[in-house]
Amino acid sequence: MIRVQYFARYREALGLDGEQLRDSGEFTTVDQLRLFLLARGGVWDVLGEQNLMCARNQELCSLDEPLEEGDEVAFFPTVTGG
């Protein structure tokens, strides 16, 4: 199982904080997981943004970060200030 968390406007757009995906063996990288979620279409297109950030087990990572059973993945938009 992989636990997925959505933050900031991603959480608002998707209407949920997170979910658990039981068949996690098909995802070997964070990007494969993201592409699976994108394939849902509609509001899930928000995860296709170029500036998307992600974390694995509460540490920032790149989309090519490998995944393992029991991992937690978080998706969130970049934060800008001014």
ABEGO torsion letter per residue (X at the ends): XBBBBBBEAAAAAAGBABBBBABAAABABAAAAAAAAAAAEEAAAAAABAABBBBBGGBBBBAABBBBBGBBBBBBBBBBBX
